[in-house]
């Protein structure tokens, strides 16, 4: 079986959601089956501008959202 490396997965944007305290951009993988979903959550200030560091979460199908480190450890080779 061919090993898959996380660095080789490519994503495309599929959705943007804006809330008063957070901006979420959703992505889906284009070269990996099953599809990998990526959510980039960016905090916002009271004026709607991005503030702070974005958090990235991944999942496969309807699975649990995982941080990048946990996701790579569970599904991919380290390199």
LUMDOTI-446525 format. One record per atom (N, C-alpha, C, O): residue number from 1; residue in one letter; chain; atom name; x, y, z. Coordinates in Angstrom, 3 decimals. Example, Ala and Ser with C-alpha at 12.3 -4.5 7.8 and 13.67 -1.06 7.14 Angstrom:
+-----+---+---+----+----------+----------+----------+
:   k : r : c :  a :       px :       py :       pz :
+-----+---+---+----+----------+----------+----------+
:   1 : a : A :  N :   13.190 :   -5.690 :    7.800 :
:   1 : a : A : CA :   12.300 :   -4.500 :    7.800 :
:   1 : a : A :  C :   13.200 :   -3.300 :    7.800 :
:   1 : a : A :  O :   14.236 :   -3.319 :    8.465 :
:   2 : s : A :  N :   12.850 :   -2.250 :    7.080 :
:   2 : s : A : CA :   13.670 :   -1.060 :    7.140 :
:   2 : s : A :  C :   12.900 :    0.030 :    7.870 :
:   2 : s : A :  O :   13.409 :    1.138 :    8.039 :
+-----+---+---+----+----------+----------+----------+
END
This chain:
+-----+---+---+----+----------+----------+----------+
:   k : r : c :  a :       px :       py :       pz :
+-----+---+---+----+----------+----------+----------+
:   1 : x : A :  N :    0.836 :   -1.180 :    0.000 :
:   1 : x : A : CA :    0.000 :    0.000 :    0.000 :
:   1 : x : A :  C :    0.885 :    1.249 :    0.000 :
:   1 : x : A :  O :    1.852 :    1.328 :    0.757 :
:   2 : x : A :  N :    0.557 :    2.202 :   -0.834 :
:   2 : x : A : CA :    1.342 :    3.431 :   -0.948 :
:   2 : x : A :  C :    1.134 :    4.312 :    0.278 :
:   2 : x : A :  O :    0.006 :    4.520 :    0.725 :
:   3 : x : A :  N :    2.240 :    4.828 :    0.817 :
:   3 : x : A : CA :    2.139 :    5.733 :    1.959 :
:   3 : x : A :  C :    1.695 :    7.108 :    1.491 :
:   3 : x : A :  O :    2.137 :    7.587 :    0.446 :
:   4 : x : A :  N :    0.831 :    7.736 :    2.254 :
:   4 : x : A : CA :    0.391 :    9.099 :    1.946 :
:   4 : x : A :  C :    1.055 :   10.045 :    2.929 :
:   4 : x : A :  O :    1.156 :    9.757 :    4.121 :
:   5 : x : A :  N :    1.503 :   11.169 :    2.416 :
:   5 : x : A : CA :    2.117 :   12.185 :    3.256 :
:   5 : x : A :  C :    1.213 :   13.403 :    3.307 :
:   5 : x : A :  O :    0.656 :   13.819 :    2.291 :
:   6 : x : A :  N :    1.072 :   13.967 :    4.485 :
:   6 : x : A : CA :    0.157 :   15.086 :    4.694 :
:   6 : x : A :  C :    0.532 :   16.294 :    3.840 :
:   6 : x : A :  O :   -0.351 :   17.023 :    3.387 :
:   7 : x : A :  N :    1.820 :   16.517 :    3.616 :
:   7 : x : A : CA :    2.274 :   17.673 :    2.830 :
:   7 : x : A :  C :    1.776 :   17.624 :    1.393 :
:   7 : x : A :  O :    1.701 :   18.666 :    0.741 :
:   8 : x : A :  N :    1.434 :   16.451 :    0.880 :
:   8 : x : A : CA :    1.015 :   16.315 :   -0.518 :
:   8 : x : A :  C :   -0.482 :   16.553 :   -0.724 :
:   8 : x : A :  O :   -0.939 :   16.581 :   -1.866 :
:   9 : x : A :  N :   -1.253 :   16.723 :    0.346 :
:   9 : x : A : CA :   -2.697 :   16.934 :    0.226 :
:   9 : x : A :  C :   -2.969 :   18.378 :   -0.185 :
:   9 : x : A :  O :   -2.440 :   19.308 :    0.424 :
:  10 : x : A :  N :   -3.794 :   18.567 :   -1.217 :
:  10 : x : A : CA :   -4.159 :   19.900 :   -1.694 :
:  10 : x : A :  C :   -5.621 :   20.180 :   -1.332 :
:  10 : x : A :  O :   -6.460 :   19.281 :   -1.365 :
:  11 : x : A :  N :   -5.912 :   21.436 :   -0.987 :
:  11 : x : A : CA :   -7.253 :   21.830 :   -0.559 :
:  11 : x : A :  C :   -7.802 :   22.940 :   -1.446 :
:  11 : x : A :  O :   -7.046 :   23.703 :   -2.048 :
:  12 : x : A :  N :   -9.146 :   23.018 :   -1.519 :
:  12 : x : A : CA :   -9.807 :   24.146 :   -2.187 :
:  12 : x : A :  C :  -10.856 :   24.710 :   -1.234 :
:  12 : x : A :  O :  -11.444 :   23.983 :   -0.434 :
:  13 : x : A :  N :  -11.080 :   26.030 :   -1.336 :
:  13 : x : A : CA :  -12.069 :   26.683 :   -0.479 :
:  13 : x : A :  C :  -13.470 :   26.289 :   -0.910 :
:  13 : x : A :  O :  -13.755 :   26.195 :   -2.104 :
:  14 : x : A :  N :  -14.343 :   26.059 :    0.058 :
:  14 : x : A : CA :  -15.725 :   25.717 :   -0.272 :
:  14 : x : A :  C :  -16.753 :   26.581 :    0.444 :
:  14 : x : A :  O :  -17.900 :   26.661 :    0.006 :
:  15 : x : A :  N :  -16.358 :   27.234 :    1.548 :
:  15 : x : A : CA :  -17.357 :   28.001 :    2.291 :
:  15 : x : A :  C :  -16.690 :   29.000 :    3.229 :
:  15 : x : A :  O :  -15.594 :   28.769 :    3.740 :
:  16 : x : A :  N :  -17.390 :   30.127 :    3.441 :
:  16 : x : A : CA :  -16.963 :   31.139 :    4.412 :
:  16 : x : A :  C :  -18.132 :   31.414 :    5.347 :
:  16 : x : A :  O :  -19.263 :   31.596 :    4.896 :
:  17 : x : A :  N :  -17.866 :   31.444 :    6.628 :
:  17 : x : A : CA :  -18.885 :   31.773 :    7.627 :
:  17 : x : A :  C :  -18.346 :   32.885 :    8.515 :
:  17 : x : A :  O :  -17.213 :   32.815 :    8.991 :
:  18 : x : A :  N :  -19.161 :   33.911 :    8.734 :
:  18 : x : A : CA :  -18.738 :   35.021 :    9.588 :
:  18 : x : A :  C :  -19.669 :   35.129 :   10.786 :
:  18 : x : A :  O :  -20.883 :   35.257 :   10.636 :
:  19 : x : A :  N :  -19.091 :   35.074 :   11.962 :
:  19 : x : A : CA :  -19.816 :   35.272 :   13.207 :
:  19 : x : A :  C :  -19.249 :   36.514 :   13.882 :
:  19 : x : A :  O :  -18.206 :   37.019 :   13.467 :
:  20 : x : A :  N :  -19.911 :   37.007 :   14.903 :
:  20 : x : A : CA :  -19.451 :   38.239 :   15.549 :
:  20 : x : A :  C :  -18.067 :   38.087 :   16.184 :
:  20 : x : A :  O :  -17.315 :   39.059 :   16.257 :
:  21 : x : A :  N :  -17.724 :   36.889 :   16.640 :
:  21 : x : A : CA :  -16.438 :   36.696 :   17.311 :
:  21 : x : A :  C :  -15.447 :   35.819 :   16.550 :
:  21 : x : A :  O :  -14.316 :   35.633 :   17.000 :
:  22 : x : A :  N :  -15.865 :   35.272 :   15.388 :
:  22 : x : A : CA :  -15.013 :   34.325 :   14.684 :
:  22 : x : A :  C :  -15.350 :   34.295 :   13.201 :
:  22 : x : A :  O :  -16.505 :   34.455 :   12.808 :
:  23 : x : A :  N :  -14.312 :   34.085 :   12.378 :
:  23 : x : A : CA :  -14.470 :   33.943 :   10.937 :
:  23 : x : A :  C :  -13.977 :   32.548 :   10.578 :
:  23 : x : A :  O :  -12.852 :   32.187 :   10.922 :
:  24 : x : A :  N :  -14.799 :   31.755 :    9.891 :
:  24 : x : A : CA :  -14.452 :   30.372 :    9.571 :
:  24 : x : A :  C :  -14.387 :   30.197 :    8.058 :
:  24 : x : A :  O :  -15.309 :   30.574 :    7.334 :
:  25 : x : A :  N :  -13.283 :   29.619 :    7.594 :
:  25 : x : A : CA :  -13.133 :   29.278 :    6.188 :
:  25 : x : A :  C :  -13.028 :   27.761 :    6.105 :
:  25 : x : A :  O :  -12.198 :   27.154 :    6.782 :
:  26 : x : A :  N :  -13.874 :   27.145 :    5.272 :
:  26 : x : A : CA :  -13.892 :   25.687 :    5.133 :
:  26 : x : A :  C :  -13.225 :   25.285 :    3.823 :
:  26 : x : A :  O :  -13.407 :   25.931 :    2.791 :
:  27 : x : A :  N :  -12.454 :   24.211 :    3.884 :
:  27 : x : A : CA :  -11.751 :   23.675 :    2.723 :
:  27 : x : A :  C :  -12.036 :   22.180 :    2.629 :
:  27 : x : A :  O :  -12.406 :   21.546 :    3.617 :
:  28 : x : A :  N :  -11.860 :   21.620 :    1.426 :
:  28 : x : A : CA :  -11.987 :   20.182 :    1.228 :
:  28 : x : A :  C :  -10.829 :   19.732 :    0.338 :
:  28 : x : A :  O :  -10.408 :   20.466 :   -0.557 :
:  29 : x : A :  N :  -10.316 :   18.528 :    0.583 :
:  29 : x : A : CA :   -9.187 :   18.029 :   -0.201 :
:  29 : x : A :  C :   -9.633 :   17.700 :   -1.621 :
:  29 : x : A :  O :  -10.771 :   17.289 :   -1.847 :
:  30 : x : A :  N :   -8.722 :   17.886 :   -2.574 :
:  30 : x : A : CA :   -9.049 :   17.613 :   -3.974 :
:  30 : x : A :  C :   -8.289 :   16.413 :   -4.526 :
:  30 : x : A :  O :   -8.636 :   15.914 :   -5.597 :
:  31 : x : A :  N :   -7.268 :   15.940 :   -3.829 :
:  31 : x : A : CA :   -6.469 :   14.834 :   -4.353 :
:  31 : x : A :  C :   -6.343 :   13.677 :   -3.365 :
:  31 : x : A :  O :   -5.370 :   12.925 :   -3.411 :
:  32 : x : A :  N :   -7.304 :   13.536 :   -2.489 :
:  32 : x : A : CA :   -7.230 :   12.476 :   -1.485 :
:  32 : x : A :  C :   -8.615 :   11.888 :   -1.261 :
:  32 : x : A :  O :   -9.593 :   12.623 :   -1.130 :
:  33 : x : A :  N :   -8.697 :   10.547 :   -1.216 :
:  33 : x : A : CA :   -9.953 :    9.864 :   -0.934 :
:  33 : x : A :  C :   -9.709 :    8.985 :    0.274 :
:  33 : x : A :  O :   -8.743 :    8.222 :    0.259 :
:  34 : x : A :  N :  -10.521 :    9.039 :    1.323 :
:  34 : x : A : CA :  -11.723 :    9.849 :    1.463 :
:  34 : x : A :  C :  -11.377 :   11.329 :    1.632 :
:  34 : x : A :  O :  -10.247 :   11.683 :    1.968 :
:  35 : x : A :  N :  -12.358 :   12.172 :    1.395 :
:  35 : x : A : CA :  -12.165 :   13.619 :    1.468 :
:  35 : x : A :  C :  -11.746 :   14.035 :    2.879 :
:  35 : x : A :  O :  -12.250 :   13.521 :    3.877 :
:  36 : x : A :  N :  -10.821 :   14.970 :    2.927 :
:  36 : x : A : CA :  -10.392 :   15.555 :    4.194 :
:  36 : x : A :  C :  -10.987 :   16.953 :    4.265 :
:  36 : x : A :  O :  -10.876 :   17.729 :    3.316 :
:  37 : x : A :  N :  -11.614 :   17.272 :    5.384 :
:  37 : x : A : CA :  -12.199 :   18.595 :    5.589 :
:  37 : x : A :  C :  -11.282 :   19.396 :    6.508 :
:  37 : x : A :  O :  -10.788 :   18.882 :    7.512 :
:  38 : x : A :  N :  -11.064 :   20.655 :    6.155 :
:  38 : x : A : CA :  -10.222 :   21.561 :    6.929 :
:  38 : x : A :  C :  -11.037 :   22.781 :    7.304 :
:  38 : x : A :  O :  -11.722 :   23.358 :    6.460 :
:  39 : x : A :  N :  -10.968 :   23.173 :    8.556 :
:  39 : x : A : CA :  -11.644 :   24.375 :    9.039 :
:  39 : x : A :  C :  -10.589 :   25.303 :    9.630 :
:  39 : x : A :  O :   -9.848 :   24.914 :   10.533 :
:  40 : x : A :  N :  -10.523 :   26.537 :    9.118 :
:  40 : x : A : CA :   -9.600 :   27.533 :    9.653 :
:  40 : x : A :  C :  -10.439 :   28.556 :   10.404 :
:  40 : x : A :  O :  -11.215 :   29.296 :    9.798 :
:  41 : x : A :  N :  -10.286 :   28.598 :   11.712 :
:  41 : x : A : CA :  -11.082 :   29.479 :   12.567 :
:  41 : x : A :  C :  -10.222 :   30.663 :   12.999 :
:  41 : x : A :  O :   -9.214 :   30.490 :   13.684 :
:  42 : x : A :  N :  -10.630 :   31.871 :   12.593 :
:  42 : x : A : CA :   -9.885 :   33.087 :   12.902 :
:  42 : x : A :  C :  -10.703 :   33.960 :   13.845 :
:  42 : x : A :  O :  -11.826 :   34.338 :   13.509 :
:  43 : x : A :  N :  -10.166 :   34.290 :   15.020 :
:  43 : x : A : CA :  -10.908 :   35.170 :   15.937 :
:  43 : x : A :  C :  -11.014 :   36.588 :   15.377 :
:  43 : x : A :  O :  -10.149 :   37.036 :   14.624 :
:  44 : x : A :  N :  -12.094 :   37.293 :   15.758 :
:  44 : x : A : CA :  -12.328 :   38.665 :   15.298 :
:  44 : x : A :  C :  -12.507 :   39.591 :   16.488 :
:  44 : x : A :  O :  -12.930 :   39.169 :   17.564 :
:  45 : x : A :  N :  -12.176 :   40.871 :   16.275 :
:  45 : x : A : CA :  -12.413 :   41.853 :   17.330 :
:  45 : x : A :  C :  -13.813 :   42.438 :   17.187 :
:  45 : x : A :  O :  -14.571 :   42.023 :   16.310 :
:  46 : x : A :  N :  -14.161 :   43.396 :   18.038 :
:  46 : x : A : CA :  -15.518 :   43.962 :   18.034 :
:  46 : x : A :  C :  -15.846 :   44.734 :   16.762 :
:  46 : x : A :  O :  -17.014 :   45.013 :   16.491 :
:  47 : x : A :  N :  -14.812 :   45.087 :   15.967 :
:  47 : x : A : CA :  -15.038 :   45.805 :   14.711 :
:  47 : x : A :  C :  -15.087 :   44.870 :   13.499 :
:  47 : x : A :  O :  -15.316 :   45.325 :   12.378 :
:  48 : x : A :  N :  -14.875 :   43.583 :   13.713 :
:  48 : x : A : CA :  -14.931 :   42.611 :   12.631 :
:  48 : x : A :  C :  -13.599 :   42.303 :   11.985 :
:  48 : x : A :  O :  -13.546 :   41.527 :   11.031 :
:  49 : x : A :  N :  -12.514 :   42.893 :   12.483 :
:  49 : x : A : CA :  -11.189 :   42.629 :   11.932 :
:  49 : x : A :  C :  -10.584 :   41.391 :   12.583 :
:  49 : x : A :  O :  -10.853 :   41.091 :   13.746 :
:  50 : x : A :  N :   -9.764 :   40.680 :   11.815 :
:  50 : x : A : CA :   -9.104 :   39.490 :   12.345 :
:  50 : x : A :  C :   -8.130 :   39.880 :   13.446 :
:  50 : x : A :  O :   -7.408 :   40.871 :   13.329 :
:  51 : x : A :  N :   -8.116 :   39.100 :   14.507 :
:  51 : x : A : CA :   -7.155 :   39.319 :   15.592 :
:  51 : x : A :  C :   -6.713 :   37.959 :   16.116 :
:  51 : x : A :  O :   -7.498 :   37.011 :   16.143 :
:  52 : x : A :  N :   -5.489 :   37.870 :   16.520 :
:  52 : x : A : CA :   -4.993 :   36.618 :   17.079 :
:  52 : x : A :  C :   -4.614 :   35.607 :   16.008 :
:  52 : x : A :  O :   -4.658 :   35.891 :   14.811 :
:  53 : x : A :  N :   -4.244 :   34.436 :   16.465 :
:  53 : x : A : CA :   -3.773 :   33.371 :   15.583 :
:  53 : x : A :  C :   -4.926 :   32.450 :   15.178 :
:  53 : x : A :  O :   -5.773 :   32.100 :   16.001 :
:  54 : x : A :  N :   -4.946 :   32.065 :   13.909 :
:  54 : x : A : CA :   -5.966 :   31.138 :   13.409 :
:  54 : x : A :  C :   -5.717 :   29.733 :   13.945 :
:  54 : x : A :  O :   -4.575 :   29.338 :   14.180 :
:  55 : x : A :  N :   -6.798 :   28.988 :   14.135 :
:  55 : x : A : CA :   -6.709 :   27.591 :   14.560 :
:  55 : x : A :  C :   -7.189 :   26.725 :   13.408 :
:  55 : x : A :  O :   -8.191 :   27.038 :   12.765 :
:  56 : x : A :  N :   -6.468 :   25.624 :   13.144 :
:  56 : x : A : CA :   -6.804 :   24.719 :   12.046 :
:  56 : x : A :  C :   -7.270 :   23.382 :   12.607 :
:  56 : x : A :  O :   -6.619 :   22.791 :   13.469 :
:  57 : x : A :  N :   -8.422 :   22.913 :   12.096 :
:  57 : x : A : CA :   -8.982 :   21.637 :   12.520 :
:  57 : x : A :  C :   -9.273 :   20.787 :   11.285 :
:  57 : x : A :  O :   -9.658 :   21.311 :   10.239 :
:  58 : x : A :  N :   -9.085 :   19.467 :   11.412 :
:  58 : x : A : CA :   -9.252 :   18.536 :   10.302 :
:  58 : x : A :  C :  -10.181 :   17.403 :   10.711 :
:  58 : x : A :  O :  -10.298 :   17.071 :   11.890 :
:  59 : x : A :  N :  -10.847 :   16.810 :    9.706 :
:  59 : x : A : CA :  -11.636 :   15.600 :    9.937 :
:  59 : x : A :  C :  -11.801 :   14.862 :    8.615 :
:  59 : x : A :  O :  -11.619 :   15.432 :    7.539 :
:  60 : x : A :  N :  -12.151 :   13.583 :    8.718 :
:  60 : x : A : CA :  -12.461 :   12.751 :    7.556 :
:  60 : x : A :  C :  -13.928 :   12.387 :    7.672 :
:  60 : x : A :  O :  -14.358 :   11.858 :    8.697 :
:  61 : x : A :  N :  -14.709 :   12.668 :    6.619 :
:  61 : x : A : CA :  -16.136 :   12.365 :    6.644 :
:  61 : x : A :  C :  -16.845 :   13.101 :    7.762 :
:  61 : x : A :  O :  -16.717 :   14.318 :    7.896 :
:  62 : x : A :  N :  -17.598 :   12.356 :    8.570 :
:  62 : x : A : CA :  -18.318 :   12.949 :    9.694 :
:  62 : x : A :  C :  -17.615 :   12.666 :   11.019 :
:  62 : x : A :  O :  -18.242 :   12.674 :   12.078 :
:  63 : x : A :  N :  -16.309 :   12.417 :   10.950 :
:  63 : x : A : CA :  -15.533 :   12.122 :   12.156 :
:  63 : x : A :  C :  -15.357 :   13.333 :   13.048 :
:  63 : x : A :  O :  -15.823 :   14.431 :   12.744 :
:  64 : x : A :  N :  -14.681 :   13.109 :   14.141 :
:  64 : x : A : CA :  -14.419 :   14.160 :   15.128 :
:  64 : x : A :  C :  -13.371 :   15.139 :   14.584 :
:  64 : x : A :  O :  -12.422 :   14.723 :   13.919 :
:  65 : x : A :  N :  -13.541 :   16.431 :   14.864 :
:  65 : x : A : CA :  -12.558 :   17.443 :   14.473 :
:  65 : x : A :  C :  -11.310 :   17.262 :   15.326 :
:  65 : x : A :  O :  -11.393 :   17.134 :   16.547 :
:  66 : x : A :  N :  -10.141 :   17.251 :   14.663 :
:  66 : x : A : CA :   -8.864 :   17.076 :   15.352 :
:  66 : x : A :  C :   -7.922 :   18.224 :   15.008 :
:  66 : x : A :  O :   -8.043 :   18.840 :   13.948 :
:  67 : x : A :  N :   -6.985 :   18.508 :   15.906 :
:  67 : x : A : CA :   -5.949 :   19.488 :   15.592 :
:  67 : x : A :  C :   -5.033 :   18.888 :   14.526 :
:  67 : x : A :  O :   -5.063 :   17.681 :   14.286 :
:  68 : x : A :  N :   -4.225 :   19.724 :   13.892 :
:  68 : x : A : CA :   -3.346 :   19.242 :   12.828 :
:  68 : x : A :  C :   -2.395 :   18.164 :   13.334 :
:  68 : x : A :  O :   -2.204 :   17.149 :   12.664 :
:  69 : x : A :  N :   -1.808 :   18.363 :   14.485 :
:  69 : x : A : CA :   -0.860 :   17.387 :   15.036 :
:  69 : x : A :  C :   -1.535 :   16.036 :   15.287 :
:  69 : x : A :  O :   -0.982 :   14.997 :   14.925 :
:  70 : x : A :  N :   -2.715 :   16.037 :   15.897 :
:  70 : x : A : CA :   -3.430 :   14.790 :   16.186 :
:  70 : x : A :  C :   -3.890 :   14.105 :   14.900 :
:  70 : x : A :  O :   -3.850 :   12.879 :   14.802 :
:  71 : x : A :  N :   -4.325 :   14.891 :   13.916 :
:  71 : x : A : CA :   -4.806 :   14.340 :   12.654 :
:  71 : x : A :  C :   -3.678 :   13.646 :   11.890 :
:  71 : x : A :  O :   -3.846 :   12.526 :   11.409 :
:  72 : x : A :  N :   -2.538 :   14.312 :   11.781 :
:  72 : x : A : CA :   -1.393 :   13.728 :   11.072 :
:  72 : x : A :  C :   -0.927 :   12.464 :   11.776 :
:  72 : x : A :  O :   -0.603 :   11.473 :   11.122 :
:  73 : x : A :  N :   -0.890 :   12.489 :   13.085 :
:  73 : x : A : CA :   -0.458 :   11.316 :   13.848 :
:  73 : x : A :  C :   -1.397 :   10.132 :   13.630 :
:  73 : x : A :  O :   -0.947 :    8.988 :   13.564 :
:  74 : x : A :  N :   -2.687 :   10.397 :   13.517 :
:  74 : x : A : CA :   -3.675 :    9.329 :   13.369 :
:  74 : x : A :  C :   -3.724 :    8.753 :   11.953 :
:  74 : x : A :  O :   -3.873 :    7.542 :   11.794 :
:  75 : x : A :  N :   -3.603 :    9.597 :   10.917 :
:  75 : x : A : CA :   -3.873 :    9.152 :    9.553 :
:  75 : x : A :  C :   -2.678 :    9.094 :    8.603 :
:  75 : x : A :  O :   -2.771 :    8.430 :    7.571 :
:  76 : x : A :  N :   -1.566 :    9.756 :    8.901 :
:  76 : x : A : CA :   -0.499 :    9.886 :    7.914 :
:  76 : x : A :  C :    0.854 :    9.461 :    8.445 :
:  76 : x : A :  O :    1.068 :    9.328 :    9.650 :
:  77 : x : A :  N :    1.778 :    9.249 :    7.484 :
:  77 : x : A : CA :    3.178 :    9.040 :    7.825 :
:  77 : x : A :  C :    3.747 :   10.378 :    8.274 :
:  77 : x : A :  O :    3.196 :   11.427 :    7.941 :
:  78 : x : A :  N :    4.814 :   10.354 :    9.007 :
:  78 : x : A : CA :    5.361 :   11.573 :    9.601 :
:  78 : x : A :  C :    5.994 :   12.528 :    8.594 :
:  78 : x : A :  O :    5.981 :   13.735 :    8.837 :
:  79 : x : A :  N :    6.538 :   12.062 :    7.494 :
:  79 : x : A : CA :    7.262 :   12.947 :    6.572 :
:  79 : x : A :  C :    6.355 :   13.665 :    5.630 :
:  79 : x : A :  O :    6.820 :   14.443 :    4.797 :
+-----+---+---+----+----------+----------+----------+
END
